[in-house]
Amino acid sequence: MLALIFSTPFSQDAGVGQGYFSAVNPPGPTGFVLISNGSQPVRLVVTRWGDAPFAVDVPVESQYSVGIANIQTIGILNLGAGTATGGLSFSVVV
């Protein structure tokens, strides 16, 4: 088995949503998503093939991780009044 890990920092203005992953073909991979949030509250949104979207609000200076199947897209929405910064990681075993 091989683990693929995608990590990127994020910096988004107030009210801005940004996509960070999009699957090429359905049903999409199964993997782990980790968000580390630094400065503003954000919402992690994961859309899934054949299932309801998964969304969770991540408070300032906290982390959240989830294992989830059939991932189609991963995005972050800044819920705060200032610039949101942090990091996003996505790992998949292939």
Contacts in CASP RR format, 6 or more apart in sequence:
PFRMAT RR
TARGET T0000
AUTHOR 0000-0000-0000
METHOD contacts of the structure
MODEL  1
MLALIFSTPFSQDAGVGQGYFSAVNPPGPTGFVLISNGSQPVRLVVTRWG
DAPFAVDVPVESQYSVGIANIQTIGILNLGAGTATGGLSFSVVV
1 93 0 8 1.000
1 94 0 8 1.000
2 93 0 8 1.000
2 94 0 8 1.000
3 91 0 8 1.000
3 92 0 8 1.000
3 93 0 8 1.000
3 94 0 8 1.000
4 91 0 8 1.000
4 92 0 8 1.000
4 93 0 8 1.000
4 94 0 8 1.000
5 89 0 8 1.000
5 90 0 8 1.000
5 91 0 8 1.000
6 21 0 8 1.000
6 89 0 8 1.000
6 90 0 8 1.000
6 91 0 8 1.000
7 87 0 8 1.000
7 88 0 8 1.000
7 89 0 8 1.000
7 90 0 8 1.000
8 20 0 8 1.000
8 87 0 8 1.000
8 88 0 8 1.000
9 85 0 8 1.000
9 86 0 8 1.000
9 87 0 8 1.000
9 88 0 8 1.000
10 18 0 8 1.000
10 20 0 8 1.000
10 76 0 8 1.000
10 84 0 8 1.000
10 85 0 8 1.000
10 86 0 8 1.000
10 87 0 8 1.000
10 88 0 8 1.000
11 83 0 8 1.000
11 84 0 8 1.000
11 85 0 8 1.000
11 86 0 8 1.000
12 18 0 8 1.000
12 42 0 8 1.000
12 76 0 8 1.000
12 78 0 8 1.000
12 83 0 8 1.000
12 84 0 8 1.000
13 78 0 8 1.000
13 82 0 8 1.000
13 83 0 8 1.000
14 40 0 8 1.000
14 78 0 8 1.000
14 80 0 8 1.000
14 81 0 8 1.000
14 82 0 8 1.000
14 83 0 8 1.000
14 84 0 8 1.000
15 77 0 8 1.000
15 78 0 8 1.000
15 79 0 8 1.000
15 80 0 8 1.000
16 77 0 8 1.000
16 78 0 8 1.000
17 75 0 8 1.000
17 76 0 8 1.000
17 77 0 8 1.000
17 78 0 8 1.000
18 75 0 8 1.000
18 76 0 8 1.000
19 73 0 8 1.000
19 74 0 8 1.000
19 75 0 8 1.000
19 76 0 8 1.000
20 74 0 8 1.000
20 75 0 8 1.000
20 76 0 8 1.000
20 88 0 8 1.000
20 90 0 8 1.000
21 71 0 8 1.000
21 73 0 8 1.000
21 74 0 8 1.000
21 75 0 8 1.000
21 90 0 8 1.000
22 72 0 8 1.000
22 73 0 8 1.000
23 29 0 8 1.000
23 49 0 8 1.000
23 71 0 8 1.000
23 72 0 8 1.000
23 73 0 8 1.000
26 49 0 8 1.000
26 70 0 8 1.000
26 72 0 8 1.000
27 49 0 8 1.000
27 50 0 8 1.000
27 69 0 8 1.000
27 70 0 8 1.000
28 49 0 8 1.000
28 70 0 8 1.000
28 71 0 8 1.000
28 72 0 8 1.000
29 71 0 8 1.000
29 92 0 8 1.000
29 94 0 8 1.000
30 67 0 8 1.000
30 68 0 8 1.000
30 69 0 8 1.000
30 70 0 8 1.000
30 71 0 8 1.000
30 92 0 8 1.000
31 67 0 8 1.000
31 68 0 8 1.000
31 69 0 8 1.000
31 71 0 8 1.000
31 90 0 8 1.000
31 91 0 8 1.000
31 92 0 8 1.000
31 93 0 8 1.000
32 65 0 8 1.000
32 66 0 8 1.000
32 67 0 8 1.000
32 68 0 8 1.000
32 89 0 8 1.000
32 90 0 8 1.000
32 91 0 8 1.000
33 44 0 8 1.000
33 46 0 8 1.000
33 65 0 8 1.000
33 66 0 8 1.000
33 67 0 8 1.000
33 68 0 8 1.000
33 71 0 8 1.000
33 74 0 8 1.000
33 88 0 8 1.000
33 89 0 8 1.000
33 90 0 8 1.000
34 63 0 8 1.000
34 64 0 8 1.000
34 65 0 8 1.000
34 88 0 8 1.000
34 89 0 8 1.000
34 90 0 8 1.000
34 91 0 8 1.000
35 42 0 8 1.000
35 44 0 8 1.000
35 58 0 8 1.000
35 63 0 8 1.000
35 64 0 8 1.000
35 65 0 8 1.000
35 76 0 8 1.000
35 86 0 8 1.000
35 87 0 8 1.000
35 88 0 8 1.000
35 89 0 8 1.000
36 63 0 8 1.000
36 86 0 8 1.000
36 87 0 8 1.000
36 88 0 8 1.000
37 58 0 8 1.000
37 59 0 8 1.000
37 60 0 8 1.000
37 61 0 8 1.000
37 62 0 8 1.000
37 63 0 8 1.000
37 64 0 8 1.000
37 84 0 8 1.000
37 86 0 8 1.000
37 87 0 8 1.000
38 60 0 8 1.000
38 61 0 8 1.000
38 62 0 8 1.000
38 84 0 8 1.000
38 85 0 8 1.000
38 86 0 8 1.000
39 60 0 8 1.000
39 82 0 8 1.000
39 83 0 8 1.000
39 84 0 8 1.000
39 85 0 8 1.000
39 86 0 8 1.000
40 60 0 8 1.000
40 78 0 8 1.000
40 79 0 8 1.000
40 80 0 8 1.000
40 81 0 8 1.000
40 82 0 8 1.000
40 83 0 8 1.000
40 84 0 8 1.000
40 85 0 8 1.000
41 57 0 8 1.000
41 58 0 8 1.000
41 59 0 8 1.000
41 60 0 8 1.000
41 79 0 8 1.000
41 80 0 8 1.000
41 84 0 8 1.000
42 57 0 8 1.000
42 58 0 8 1.000
42 76 0 8 1.000
42 77 0 8 1.000
42 78 0 8 1.000
42 79 0 8 1.000
42 80 0 8 1.000
42 84 0 8 1.000
43 55 0 8 1.000
43 56 0 8 1.000
43 57 0 8 1.000
43 58 0 8 1.000
43 76 0 8 1.000
43 77 0 8 1.000
43 79 0 8 1.000
44 55 0 8 1.000
44 56 0 8 1.000
44 58 0 8 1.000
44 64 0 8 1.000
44 66 0 8 1.000
44 74 0 8 1.000
44 75 0 8 1.000
44 76 0 8 1.000
45 53 0 8 1.000
45 54 0 8 1.000
45 55 0 8 1.000
45 73 0 8 1.000
45 74 0 8 1.000
45 75 0 8 1.000
45 76 0 8 1.000
45 77 0 8 1.000
46 53 0 8 1.000
46 54 0 8 1.000
46 55 0 8 1.000
46 66 0 8 1.000
46 68 0 8 1.000
46 71 0 8 1.000
46 73 0 8 1.000
46 74 0 8 1.000
46 75 0 8 1.000
47 53 0 8 1.000
47 54 0 8 1.000
47 71 0 8 1.000
47 72 0 8 1.000
47 73 0 8 1.000
48 54 0 8 1.000
48 68 0 8 1.000
48 69 0 8 1.000
48 70 0 8 1.000
48 71 0 8 1.000
48 72 0 8 1.000
49 70 0 8 1.000
49 71 0 8 1.000
49 72 0 8 1.000
50 70 0 8 1.000
51 70 0 8 1.000
54 66 0 8 1.000
54 68 0 8 1.000
56 64 0 8 1.000
56 66 0 8 1.000
57 79 0 8 1.000
58 64 0 8 1.000
74 88 0 8 1.000
74 90 0 8 1.000
76 84 0 8 1.000
76 88 0 8 1.000
78 84 0 8 1.000
END
